Amino acid sequence: MTTGDAEGADRRPGGRRPGRSGTKEAILAAAREQFADKGYTGATFRGIAAQAGVDPALVRHFYGTKDQLFAATLALPGEALGRLQQAFEGGTEELGERFARAYLGLWEDPETLPALKAIVRTALTTDQTADLMRDFLQERILGELASRLGDDQPRLRAVLAATHLVGAAVARHVIGVEPLASLDFENLVSLLAPNLQSYLTGDLPEHARLS
């Protein structure tokens, strides 16, 4: 191949794909940070575009509406979902501890923390974003967890355990309630695990059972 041929190959459309992909990922990363820092209402296309170093029109080109962009930020890395799924595998004897360690571990991870904070903060501002958070919990966490719990009120048990963990995570990482916010991670897991295990496999009060 001659030098002219090589230069022509570099100018073909295929050579621009990595740049376009990188731009899209930069927008998504900026959106996660903006939503986490400012909430759904405070984050704007203009602010997200400025942080990503692109024109606001390019944000709309890749993601459409603000709702669609926010929905994209809810997609946690596949490795993160894999950590939760691994926690649900195996026997139920220590499921409470495995669930606590996996879920709260995502909040301790700087790569997944911004997305989780964005989910919670924006869910507190509008009904639409609350719907997005509910859908995420139902599809990604509750359904998988309930499928491991047998026939004795599995959905109720999963909801009780998940909301207990969500509450602890919000208090620790979003609101900053002390001493929970400063508590050592291992101590936090050991404190929460017994209650979670009770929700998941313990006896439920008769009056609390769903018909």
N, CA, C and O of each residue as an XYZ file, in Angstrom:
844
protein
N       0.859     -1.205      0.000
C       0.000      0.000      0.000
C       0.885      1.243      0.000
O       1.853      1.332      0.755
N       0.541      2.183     -0.847
C       1.335      3.410     -0.941
C       0.992      4.343      0.192
O       0.016      4.144      0.915
N       1.833      5.395      0.337
C       1.558      6.392      1.379
C       0.222      7.065      1.153
O      -0.506      7.332      2.109
N      -0.116      7.346     -0.113
C      -1.396      7.981     -0.412
C      -2.553      7.091     -0.040
O      -3.573      7.557      0.468
N      -2.384      5.745     -0.306
C      -3.458      4.811      0.060
C      -3.665      4.785      1.567
O      -4.799      4.752      2.046
N      -2.561      4.801      2.314
C      -2.664      4.760      3.777
C      -3.362      5.998      4.306
O      -4.195      5.924      5.209
N      -3.008      7.142      3.726
C      -3.651      8.374      4.186
C      -5.124      8.358      3.840
O      -5.949      8.847      4.612
N      -5.476      7.785      2.656
C      -6.884      7.715      2.291
C      -7.655      6.830      3.249
O      -8.796      7.131      3.601
N      -7.016      5.707      3.683
C      -7.689      4.811      4.631
C      -7.955      5.513      5.944
O      -8.991      5.290      6.571
N      -7.024      6.365      6.368
C      -7.222      7.083      7.625
C      -8.397      8.046      7.544
O      -8.996      8.390      8.563
N      -8.733      8.486      6.317
C      -9.807      9.466      6.188
C     -11.167      8.812      5.998
O     -12.179      9.506      5.909
N     -11.203      7.475      5.935
C     -12.476      6.818      5.744
C     -13.343      6.966      6.997
O     -12.821      7.167      8.094
N     -14.671      6.866      6.835
C     -15.578      7.022      7.981
C     -15.261      6.078      9.123
O     -15.394      6.437     10.292
N     -14.829      4.832      8.771
C     -14.552      3.872      9.839
C     -13.506      4.360     10.813
O     -13.514      3.959     11.977
N     -12.600      5.218     10.366
C     -11.553      5.707     11.239
C     -12.048      6.672     12.291
O     -11.335      6.969     13.250
N     -13.285      7.175     12.118
C     -13.802      8.143     13.074
C     -14.608      7.483     14.188
O     -14.986      8.144     15.155
N     -14.872      6.194     14.060
C     -15.756      5.557     15.037
C     -15.250      5.600     16.473
O     -16.025      5.879     17.388
N     -13.926      5.321     16.697
C     -13.470      5.394     18.086
C     -13.701      6.764     18.703
O     -14.037      6.849     19.885
N     -13.533      7.836     17.943
C     -13.757      9.177     18.468
C     -15.206      9.408     18.830
O     -15.503      9.994     19.871
N     -16.117      8.950     17.975
C     -17.546      9.105     18.252
C     -17.938      8.314     19.490
O     -18.700      8.793     20.330
N     -17.411      7.095     19.595
C     -17.707      6.280     20.766
C     -17.177      6.930     22.030
O     -17.848      6.954     23.062
N     -15.939      7.467     21.934
C     -15.367      8.133     23.088
C     -16.149      9.356     23.498
O     -16.278      9.638     24.689
N     -16.676     10.092     22.526
C     -17.494     11.268     22.828
C     -18.770     10.867     23.548
O     -19.169     11.519     24.513
N     -19.403      9.819     23.096
C     -20.641      9.353     23.722
C     -20.399      8.927     25.163
O     -21.197      9.238     26.047
N     -19.310      8.221     25.399
C     -18.987      7.792     26.757
C     -18.628      8.980     27.646
O     -18.945      8.989     28.835
N     -17.957      9.994     27.059
C     -17.621     11.189     27.834
C     -18.885     11.928     28.267
O     -18.960     12.432     29.388
N     -19.868     11.990     27.388
C     -21.150     12.627     27.721
C     -21.832     11.867     28.847
O     -22.344     12.474     29.788
N     -21.840     10.542     28.754
C     -22.491      9.737     29.777
C     -21.805      9.881     31.124
O     -22.470      9.968     32.156
N     -20.483      9.906     31.120
C     -19.745     10.082     32.368
C     -20.036     11.444     32.983
O     -20.222     11.551     34.195
N     -20.078     12.497     32.145
C     -20.393     13.838     32.643
C     -21.811     13.896     33.191
O     -22.062     14.544     34.207
N     -22.740     13.217     32.519
C     -24.130     13.212     32.970
C     -24.256     12.556     34.337
O     -24.992     13.041     35.195
N     -23.542     11.460     34.540
C     -23.593     10.787     35.841
C     -23.130     11.727     36.950
O     -23.736     11.788     38.020
N     -22.053     12.454     36.684
C     -21.533     13.361     37.704
C     -22.476     14.531     37.939
O     -22.679     14.941     39.082
N     -23.051     15.070     36.880
C     -23.957     16.210     37.013
C     -25.229     15.814     37.753
O     -25.690     16.543     38.632
N     -25.797     14.663     37.401
C     -26.993     14.202     38.094
C     -26.696     13.922     39.559
O     -27.510     14.233     40.428
N     -25.535     13.337     39.837
C     -25.168     13.032     41.216
C     -24.962     14.301     42.029
O     -25.367     14.369     43.190
N     -24.334     15.311     41.425
C     -24.025     16.541     42.157
C     -25.220     17.490     42.266
O     -25.400     18.153     43.288
N     -26.042     17.551     41.202
C     -27.090     18.565     41.149
C     -28.506     18.011     41.141
O     -29.470     18.774     41.204
N     -28.641     16.688     41.065
C     -29.974     16.107     40.973
C     -30.529     16.238     39.561
O     -29.934     16.882     38.698
N     -31.673     15.618     39.347
C     -32.255     15.618     38.015
C     -32.623     17.032     37.566
O     -32.349     17.411     36.428
N     -33.242     17.813     38.451
C     -33.713     19.143     38.084
C     -32.545     20.087     37.808
O     -32.589     20.869     36.858
N     -31.504     20.017     38.633
C     -30.389     20.945     38.502
C     -29.465     20.661     37.338
O     -28.827     21.576     36.817
N     -29.382     19.405     36.919
C     -28.505     19.055     35.795
C     -29.132     19.518     34.481
O     -30.334     19.362     34.264
N     -28.304     20.087     33.613
C     -28.792     20.592     32.323
C     -27.941     20.043     31.187
O     -26.794     19.647     31.390
N     -28.523     20.024     29.979
C     -27.752     19.619     28.814
C     -26.542     20.509     28.633
O     -25.460     20.036     28.286
N     -26.725     21.809     28.869
C     -25.620     22.743     28.682
C     -24.483     22.444     29.668
O     -23.314     22.443     29.283
N     -24.818     22.194     30.916
C     -23.792     21.886     31.907
C     -23.105     20.561     31.628
O     -21.889     20.440     31.779
N     -23.890     19.560     31.218
C     -23.317     18.261     30.892
C     -22.391     18.385     29.685
O     -21.295     17.824     29.671
N     -22.847     19.130     28.666
C     -22.034     19.314     27.469
C     -20.737     20.040     27.794
O     -19.679     19.684     27.276
N     -20.815     21.054     28.649
C     -19.614     21.806     29.012
C     -18.604     20.909     29.712
O     -17.408     20.979     29.431
N     -19.078     20.071     30.617
C     -18.163     19.176     31.326
C     -17.549     18.155     30.383
O     -16.382     17.790     30.527
N     -18.337     17.693     29.418
C     -17.836     16.705     28.460
C     -17.004     17.340     27.346
O     -16.309     16.639     26.610
N     -17.076     18.683     27.221
C     -16.322     19.364     26.180
C     -16.916     19.214     24.800
O     -16.187     19.127     23.812
N     -18.253     19.183     24.722
C     -18.926     19.027     23.428
C     -20.018     20.079     23.313
O     -20.324     20.786     24.274
N     -20.602     20.173     22.120
C     -21.732     21.065     21.898
C     -23.007     20.432     22.471
O     -23.188     19.221     22.342
N     -23.900     21.220     23.105
C     -25.140     20.646     23.646
C     -25.960     19.879     22.614
O     -26.649     18.919     22.962
N     -25.894     20.293     21.343
C     -26.645     19.586     20.301
C     -26.170     18.146     20.167
O     -26.947     17.272     19.782
N     -24.909     17.891     20.480
C     -24.381     16.536     20.369
C     -24.940     15.637     21.472
O     -25.097     14.432     21.277
N     -25.236     16.226     22.628
C     -25.859     15.457     23.708
C     -27.227     14.963     23.271
O     -27.580     13.803     23.482
N     -27.999     15.864     22.653
C     -29.326     15.477     22.153
C     -29.205     14.458     21.027
O     -30.023     13.545     20.914
N     -28.186     14.617     20.201
C     -28.002     13.696     19.086
C     -27.810     12.265     19.577
O     -28.379     11.328     19.016
N     -27.012     12.102     20.621
C     -26.713     10.764     21.115
C     -27.807     10.215     22.023
O     -28.079      9.014     21.992
N     -28.448     11.072     22.840
C     -29.327     10.567     23.894
C     -30.772     11.069     23.817
O     -31.612     10.610     24.591
N     -31.084     11.992     22.911
C     -32.464     12.431     22.766
C     -32.879     13.396     23.857
O     -32.396     14.527     23.908
N     -33.770     12.960     24.728
C     -34.308     13.822     25.782
C     -33.511     13.683     27.073
O     -32.670     12.796     27.213
N     -33.792     14.566     27.996
C     -33.140     14.498     29.300
C     -33.517     13.213     30.027
O     -32.675     12.598     30.682
N     -34.780     12.806     29.914
C     -35.208     11.557     30.534
C     -34.438     10.368     29.974
O     -34.041      9.474     30.720
N     -34.227     10.359     28.665
C     -33.494      9.261     28.046
C     -32.031      9.244     28.471
O     -31.437      8.180     28.650
N     -31.459     10.429     28.631
C     -30.081     10.512     29.092
C     -29.969     10.016     30.528
O     -29.044      9.283     30.875
N     -30.927     10.428     31.359
C     -30.895      9.976     32.749
C     -31.060      8.462     32.836
O     -30.382      7.801     33.623
N     -31.964      7.918     32.026
C     -32.158      6.476     32.021
C     -30.860      5.756     31.672
O     -30.563      4.694     32.218
N     -30.093      6.342     30.759
C     -28.811      5.729     30.380
C     -27.836      5.721     31.548
O     -27.023      4.804     31.664
N     -27.905      6.730     32.417
C     -26.982      6.764     33.555
C     -27.322      5.714     34.595
O     -26.483      5.388     35.435
N     -28.537      5.175     34.561
C     -28.901      4.140     35.516
C     -28.276      2.798     35.189
O     -28.264      1.900     36.031
N     -27.762      2.647     33.990
C     -27.184      1.379     33.559
C     -25.813      1.218     34.207
O     -24.809      1.689     33.671
N     -25.772      0.569     35.335
C     -24.505      0.343     36.012
C     -23.643     -0.614     35.191
O     -24.170     -1.400     34.404
N     -22.334     -0.556     35.367
C     -21.459     -1.483     34.637
C     -21.877     -2.930     34.853
O     -22.315     -3.299     35.943
N     -21.743     -3.741     33.825
C     -22.144     -5.136     33.931
C     -21.457     -5.854     35.074
O     -22.039     -6.748     35.688
N     -20.220     -5.472     35.366
C     -19.492     -6.083     36.467
C     -20.183     -5.823     37.795
O     -20.153     -6.670     38.688
N     -20.810     -4.648     37.933
C     -21.502     -4.323     39.178
C     -22.721     -5.206     39.363
O     -22.944     -5.742     40.449
N     -23.510     -5.360     38.309
C     -24.667     -6.241     38.389
C     -24.232     -7.680     38.635
O     -24.912     -8.435     39.330
N     -23.093     -8.049     38.060
C     -22.573     -9.392     38.288
C     -22.245     -9.637     39.751
O     -22.427    -10.746     40.254
N     -21.763     -8.613     40.434
C     -21.457     -8.758     41.858
C     -22.713     -9.026     42.667
O     -22.692     -9.828     43.601
N     -23.805     -8.365     42.317
C     -25.065     -8.621     43.002
C     -25.581    -10.026     42.701
O     -26.030    -10.737     43.600
N     -25.515    -10.409     41.455
C     -26.000    -11.730     41.075
C     -25.205    -12.835     41.757
O     -25.769    -13.851     42.162
N     -23.912    -12.641     41.884
C     -23.088    -13.629     42.579
C     -23.490    -13.741     44.047
O     -23.425    -14.824     44.629
N     -23.903    -12.627     44.646
C     -24.321    -12.654     46.043
C     -25.576    -13.493     46.237
O     -25.779    -14.066     47.307
N     -26.418    -13.570     45.213
C     -27.660    -14.317     45.322
C     -27.472    -15.812     45.069
O     -28.379    -16.601     45.331
N     -26.308    -16.206     44.564
C     -26.047    -17.608     44.270
C     -25.652    -18.349     45.542
O     -25.195    -17.750     46.515
N     -25.839    -19.663     45.511
C     -25.486    -20.465     46.668
C     -26.656    -20.607     47.622
O     -27.787    -20.248     47.292
N     -26.381    -21.131     48.800
C     -27.421    -21.349     49.798
C     -27.918    -20.055     50.412
O     -27.332    -18.990     50.213
N     -29.002    -20.161     51.157
C     -29.603    -18.969     51.771
C     -29.123    -18.736     53.204
O     -29.516    -17.753     53.832
N     -28.274    -19.635     53.731
C     -27.875    -19.509     55.137
C     -27.164    -18.197     55.437
O     -27.367    -17.612     56.502
N     -26.333    -17.729     54.510
C     -25.599    -16.475     54.716
C     -25.957    -15.450     53.644
O     -25.155    -14.572     53.326
N     -27.149    -15.562     53.094
C     -27.567    -14.662     52.026
C     -27.632    -13.216     52.490
O     -27.303    -12.306     51.729
N     -28.054    -12.994     53.728
C     -28.136    -11.632     54.252
C     -26.787    -10.937     54.238
O     -26.687     -9.780     53.831
N     -25.751    -11.633     54.679
C     -24.413    -11.031     54.684
C     -23.903    -10.815     53.267
O     -23.319     -9.771     52.975
N     -24.113    -11.787     52.380
C     -23.634    -11.645     51.001
C     -24.334    -10.486     50.297
O     -23.696     -9.731     49.563
N     -25.631    -10.343     50.514
C     -26.389     -9.256     49.911
C     -25.893     -7.913     50.425
O     -25.672     -6.988     49.644
N     -25.718     -7.806     51.735
C     -25.238     -6.550     52.328
C     -23.862     -6.191     51.796
O     -23.613     -5.039     51.441
N     -22.976     -7.157     51.739
C     -21.609     -6.889     51.300
C     -21.572     -6.469     49.834
O     -20.832     -5.557     49.467
N     -22.373     -7.137     48.991
C     -22.358     -6.828     47.565
C     -23.000     -5.476     47.289
O     -22.429     -4.653     46.573
N     -24.193     -5.237     47.856
C     -24.899     -3.998     47.554
C     -24.192     -2.786     48.149
O     -23.955     -1.800     47.451
N     -23.859     -2.854     49.427
C     -23.177     -1.718     50.055
C     -21.784     -1.528     49.461
O     -21.258     -0.415     49.444
N     -21.188     -2.618     48.973
C     -19.884     -2.509     48.330
C     -19.933     -1.650     47.078
O     -18.963     -0.970     46.745
N     -21.076     -1.683     46.377
C     -21.229     -0.826     45.198
C     -21.203      0.647     45.586
O     -20.712      1.483     44.828
N     -21.727      0.964     46.757
C     -21.721      2.344     47.240
C     -20.335      2.779     47.705
O     -20.036      3.973     47.744
N     -19.505      1.827     48.051
C     -18.133      2.152     48.470
C     -17.202      2.291     47.269
O     -16.104      2.831     47.396
N     -17.627      1.815     46.121
C     -16.799      1.800     44.913
C     -16.920      3.147     44.188
O     -18.026      3.525     43.801
N     -15.811      3.886     43.991
C     -15.895      5.195     43.326
C     -16.375      5.115     41.882
O     -16.811      6.124     41.328
N     -16.306      3.941     41.260
C     -16.766      3.819     39.887
C     -18.284      3.703     39.788
O     -18.863      4.092     38.774
N     -18.932      3.181     40.813
C     -20.387      3.010     40.793
C     -21.125      3.983     41.706
O     -22.335      4.159     41.565
N     -20.418      4.617     42.636
C     -21.058      5.537     43.571
C     -21.791      6.694     42.889
O     -22.928      6.974     43.267
N     -21.200      7.386     41.898
C     -21.930      8.506     41.278
C     -23.266      8.093     40.669
O     -24.252      8.819     40.796
N     -23.308      6.936     40.010
C     -24.554      6.489     39.403
C     -25.608      6.189     40.464
O     -26.776      6.535     40.291
N     -25.205      5.549     41.556
C     -26.156      5.220     42.611
C     -26.683      6.477     43.299
O     -27.872      6.564     43.607
N     -25.803      7.451     43.542
C     -26.242      8.706     44.151
C     -27.199      9.452     43.228
O     -28.167     10.059     43.685
N     -26.925      9.404     41.937
C     -27.822     10.056     40.980
C     -29.194      9.415     40.993
O     -30.207     10.113     40.944
N     -29.237      8.092     41.060
C     -30.518      7.384     41.096
C     -31.343      7.850     42.286
O     -32.524      8.167     42.143
N     -30.719      7.890     43.461
C     -31.452      8.237     44.682
C     -31.859      9.707     44.694
O     -33.017     10.026     44.961
N     -30.915     10.606     44.406
C     -31.215     12.032     44.496
C     -32.285     12.458     43.508
O     -33.167     13.248     43.845
N     -32.215     11.950     42.313
C     -33.211     12.346     41.327
C     -34.560     11.702     41.593
O     -35.598     12.271     41.258
N     -34.553     10.515     42.196
C     -35.825      9.876     42.534
C     -36.587     10.666     43.592
O     -37.804     10.528     43.716
N     -35.877     11.489     44.352
C     -36.524     12.294     45.385
C     -37.084     13.606     44.846
O     -37.730     14.351     45.583
N     -36.844     13.896     43.567
C     -37.267     15.189     43.030
C     -38.501     15.113     42.144
O     -39.306     16.044     42.146
N     -38.675     14.041     41.391
C     -39.808     13.955     40.479
C     -40.388     12.552     40.464
O     -39.696     11.577     40.757
N     -41.674     12.460     40.117
C     -42.325     11.160     40.008
C     -41.694     10.322     38.900
O     -41.577      9.103     39.029
N     -41.288     10.975     37.814
C     -40.713     10.236     36.696
C     -39.434      9.526     37.099
O     -39.229      8.362     36.755
N     -38.585     10.217     37.820
C     -37.340      9.588     38.213
C     -37.557      8.557     39.317
O     -36.802      7.591     39.417
N     -38.588      8.755     40.152
C     -38.940      7.734     41.133
C     -39.372      6.459     40.417
O     -39.057      5.354     40.857
N     -40.086      6.619     39.325
C     -40.485      5.457     38.522
C     -39.261      4.732     37.978
O     -39.220      3.502     37.961
N     -38.255      5.501     37.532
C     -37.046      4.892     37.007
C     -36.321      4.086     38.085
O     -35.835      2.986     37.824
N     -36.252      4.642     39.298
C     -35.586      3.926     40.387
C     -36.357      2.669     40.749
O     -35.758      1.618     40.977
N     -37.692      2.766     40.806
C     -38.508      1.599     41.132
C     -38.332      0.500     40.095
O     -38.215     -0.679     40.430
N     -38.314      0.908     38.825
C     -38.114     -0.074     37.762
C     -36.760     -0.759     37.900
O     -36.643     -1.969     37.707
N     -35.736      0.028     38.237
C     -34.400     -0.538     38.401
C     -34.380     -1.565     39.527
O     -33.849     -2.663     39.363
N     -34.956     -1.209     40.663
C     -34.975     -2.127     41.799
C     -35.750     -3.392     41.479
O     -35.313     -4.497     41.800
N     -36.906     -3.225     40.843
C     -37.742     -4.381     40.560
C     -37.097     -5.318     39.545
O     -37.139     -6.539     39.694
N     -36.503     -4.731     38.516
C     -35.958     -5.557     37.443
C     -34.583     -6.120     37.776
O     -34.277     -7.263     37.437
N     -33.758     -5.322     38.437
C     -32.365     -5.713     38.621
C     -32.071     -6.379     39.955
O     -31.112     -7.143     40.066
N     -32.880     -6.103     40.964
C     -32.556     -6.605     42.297
C     -33.657     -7.494     42.858
O     -33.409     -8.657     43.179
N     -34.864     -6.965     42.979
C     -35.917     -7.692     43.676
C     -36.300     -8.994     42.993
O     -36.456    -10.021     43.652
N     -36.451     -8.956     41.673
C     -36.845    -10.170     40.969
C     -35.826    -11.283     41.128
O     -36.182    -12.435     41.377
N     -34.552    -10.931     40.981
C     -33.491    -11.929     41.112
C     -33.422    -12.469     42.531
O     -33.278    -13.675     42.729
N     -33.523    -11.590     43.515
C     -33.445    -12.012     44.910
C     -34.632    -12.892     45.281
O     -34.457    -13.932     45.915
N     -35.833    -12.485     44.892
C     -37.035    -13.245     45.234
C     -36.994    -14.649     44.657
O     -37.526    -15.584     45.257
N     -36.371    -14.804     43.504
C     -36.325    -16.116     42.854
C     -35.499    -17.118     43.649
O     -35.567    -18.319     43.385
N     -34.717    -16.642     44.622
C     -33.869    -17.527     45.425
C     -34.510    -17.903     46.755
O     -33.908    -18.643     47.533
N     -35.715    -17.414     47.036
C     -36.256    -17.495     48.395
C     -37.396    -18.493     48.585
O     -38.035    -18.494     49.637
N     -37.660    -19.322     47.615
C     -38.707    -20.314     47.789
C     -40.098    -19.719     47.642
O     -40.293    -18.726     46.942
N     -41.070    -20.345     48.316
C     -42.482    -19.993     48.117
C     -43.103    -19.191     49.257
O     -44.264    -18.793     49.165
N     -42.353    -18.949     50.326
C     -42.920    -18.266     51.494
C     -42.722    -16.754     51.378
O     -41.736    -16.211     51.875
N     -43.660    -16.085     50.723
C     -43.647    -14.629     50.590
C     -42.308    -14.101     50.043
O     -41.749    -13.167     50.618
N     -41.794    -14.658     48.973
C     -40.462    -14.238     48.497
C     -40.398    -12.770     48.095
O     -39.393    -12.106     48.351
N     -41.449    -12.253     47.472
C     -41.401    -10.852     47.033
C     -41.383     -9.914     48.227
O     -40.625     -8.944     48.237
N     -42.199    -10.181     49.227
C     -42.218     -9.349     50.429
C     -40.864     -9.391     51.119
O     -40.340     -8.357     51.533
N     -40.305    -10.571     51.239
C     -38.999    -10.704     51.890
C     -37.929     -9.916     51.140
O     -37.115     -9.225     51.752
N     -37.934    -10.022     49.825
C     -36.947     -9.303     49.026
C     -37.097     -7.802     49.182
O     -36.101     -7.087     49.294
N     -38.333     -7.315     49.192
C     -38.577     -5.882     49.349
C     -38.096     -5.401     50.715
O     -37.453     -4.355     50.808
N     -38.397     -6.148     51.773
C     -37.972     -5.745     53.114
C     -36.448     -5.652     53.199
O     -35.911     -4.686     53.741
N     -35.761     -6.650     52.666
C     -34.294     -6.643     52.734
C     -33.703     -5.522     51.886
O     -32.795     -4.819     52.328
N     -34.217     -5.354     50.665
C     -33.665     -4.348     49.765
C     -33.880     -2.933     50.291
O     -32.966     -2.109     50.245
N     -35.078     -2.648     50.789
C     -35.338     -1.295     51.290
C     -34.528     -1.002     52.548
O     -34.135      0.140     52.782
N     -34.278     -2.026     53.356
C     -33.418     -1.852     54.520
C     -32.025     -1.416     54.083
O     -31.441     -0.506     54.672
N     -31.492     -2.069     53.047
C     -30.167     -1.716     52.548
C     -30.150     -0.354     51.870
O     -29.216      0.425     52.059
N     -31.185     -0.064     51.080
C     -31.251      1.236     50.420
C     -31.265      2.358     51.462
O     -30.576      3.366     51.306
N     -32.046      2.177     52.512
C     -32.108      3.183     53.566
C     -30.758      3.405     54.225
O     -30.365      4.543     54.480
N     -30.057      2.328     54.498
C     -28.733      2.452     55.108
C     -27.754      3.143     54.171
O     -26.959      3.977     54.602
N     -27.811      2.798     52.891
C     -26.897      3.403     51.922
C     -27.163      4.893     51.767
O     -26.227      5.689     51.691
N     -28.430      5.271     51.720
C     -28.788      6.682     51.579
C     -28.334      7.471     52.806
O     -27.770      8.558     52.685
N     -28.585      6.911     53.981
C     -28.178      7.589     55.210
C     -26.668      7.762     55.280
O     -26.179      8.779     55.774
N     -25.939      6.788     54.795
C     -24.472      6.814     54.881
C     -23.840      7.698     53.814
O     -22.922      8.464     54.112
N     -24.319      7.602     52.573
C     -23.610      8.228     51.454
C     -24.276      9.475     50.884
O     -23.601     10.303     50.272
N     -25.576      9.627     51.072
C     -26.276     10.785     50.516
C     -26.536     11.841     51.590
O     -26.241     13.020     51.396
N     -27.089     11.408     52.719
C     -27.400     12.346     53.797
C     -26.211     12.551     54.723
O     -26.020     13.642     55.262
N     -25.418     11.512     54.907
C     -24.239     11.617     55.765
C     -24.563     11.560     57.239
O     -23.990     12.316     58.024
N     -25.474     10.677     57.639
C     -25.881     10.554     59.040
C     -24.771      9.858     59.832
O     -24.327      8.765     59.480
N     -24.341     10.512     60.899
C     -23.330      9.928     61.777
C     -23.996      9.200     62.951
O     -25.065      9.610     63.402
N     -23.375      8.127     63.448
C     -22.044      7.614     63.090
C     -22.043      6.662     61.895
O     -21.009      6.086     61.557
N     -23.207      6.497     61.255
C     -23.285      5.554     60.145
C     -22.335      5.929     59.014
O     -21.718      5.058     58.401
N     -22.217      7.235     58.736
C     -21.386      7.685     57.618
C     -19.914      7.359     57.816
O     -19.186      7.165     56.843
N     -19.473      7.298     59.055
C     -18.054      7.053     59.338
C     -17.773      5.629     59.790
O     -16.626      5.278     60.067
N     -18.791      4.826     59.864
C     -18.633      3.465     60.368
C     -17.784      2.634     59.408
O     -17.928      2.729     58.189
N     -16.909      1.829     59.972
C     -16.104      0.913     59.160
C     -17.018     -0.013     58.363
O     -18.042     -0.479     58.863
N     -16.635     -0.268     57.126
C     -17.492     -1.058     56.227
C     -17.785     -2.444     56.799
O     -18.930     -2.892     56.762
N     -16.787     -3.118     57.318
C     -16.998     -4.458     57.859
C     -17.953     -4.427     59.050
O     -18.785     -5.321     59.202
N     -17.834     -3.403     59.892
C     -18.751     -3.269     61.016
C     -20.173     -3.026     60.527
O     -21.130     -3.556     61.092
N     -20.309     -2.222     59.475
C     -21.628     -1.945     58.909
C     -22.280     -3.224     58.412
O     -23.453     -3.475     58.686
N     -21.524     -4.031     57.684
C     -22.059     -5.286     57.166
C     -22.470     -6.212     58.309
O     -23.540     -6.819     58.262
N     -21.636     -6.321     59.323
C     -21.928     -7.233     60.430
C     -23.148     -6.783     61.228
O     -23.860     -7.615     61.791
N     -23.393     -5.480     61.280
C     -24.566     -4.969     62.000
C     -25.860     -5.198     61.224
O     -26.898     -5.491     61.817
N     -25.801     -5.065     59.913
C     -27.011     -5.159     59.101
C     -27.360     -6.594     58.708
O     -28.533     -6.925     58.539
N     -26.357     -7.433     58.565
C     -26.585     -8.786     58.045
C     -27.621     -9.589     58.826
O     -28.462    -10.233     58.198
N     -27.610     -9.588     60.169
C     -28.611    -10.398     60.884
C     -30.060     -9.978     60.593
O     -30.931    -10.835     60.442
N     -30.319     -8.682     60.514
C     -31.676     -8.229     60.196
C     -32.070     -8.643     58.790
O     -33.201     -9.066     58.554
N     -31.132     -8.521     57.853
C     -31.418     -8.923     56.483
C     -31.711    -10.419     56.413
O     -32.629    -10.849     55.715
N     -30.929    -11.199     57.138
C     -31.147    -12.645     57.135
C     -32.522    -12.991     57.704
O     -33.187    -13.908     57.222
N     -32.938    -12.260     58.721
C     -34.263    -12.477     59.301
C     -35.361    -12.170     58.295
O     -36.333    -12.916     58.180
N     -35.203    -11.067     57.565
C     -36.179    -10.734     56.527
C     -36.257    -11.841     55.471
O     -37.341    -12.207     55.018
N     -35.092    -12.365     55.089
C     -35.027    -13.281     53.959
C     -35.454    -14.703     54.295
O     -36.096    -15.365     53.480
N     -35.107    -15.176     55.477
C     -35.360    -16.586     55.792
C     -36.051    -16.816     57.126
O     -36.433    -17.950     57.418
N     -36.226    -15.790     57.944
C     -36.845    -15.977     59.251
C     -38.361    -16.092     59.171
O     -38.953    -15.984     58.097
N     -38.974    -16.312     60.325
C     -40.429    -16.400     60.395
C     -41.031    -15.001     60.312
O     -40.580    -14.079     60.990
N     -42.036    -14.858     59.488
C     -42.758    -13.590     59.381
C     -43.960    -13.601     60.310
O     -44.628    -14.627     60.431
N     -44.254    -12.477     60.973
C     -45.464    -12.420     61.813
C     -46.696    -12.729     60.983
O     -46.809    -12.298     59.835
N     -47.614    -13.475     61.568
C     -48.817    -13.857     60.821
C     -49.593    -12.656     60.335
O     -50.117    -12.670     59.221
N     -49.681    -11.595     61.162
C     -50.478    -10.431     60.774
C     -49.797     -9.624     59.661
O     -50.426     -8.770     59.034
N     -48.497     -9.902     59.417
C     -47.773     -9.148     58.395
C     -47.771     -9.866     57.052
O     -47.252     -9.333     56.071
N     -48.331    -11.045     56.993
C     -48.318    -11.809     55.752
C     -49.334    -11.253     54.763
O     -50.425    -10.811     55.123
N     -48.919    -11.297     53.492
C     -49.808    -10.853     52.437
C     -50.700    -12.004     52.009
O     -50.264    -13.155     51.987
N     -51.934    -11.703     51.673
C     -52.859    -12.750     51.236
C     -52.533    -13.184     49.817
O     -53.204    -14.060     49.270
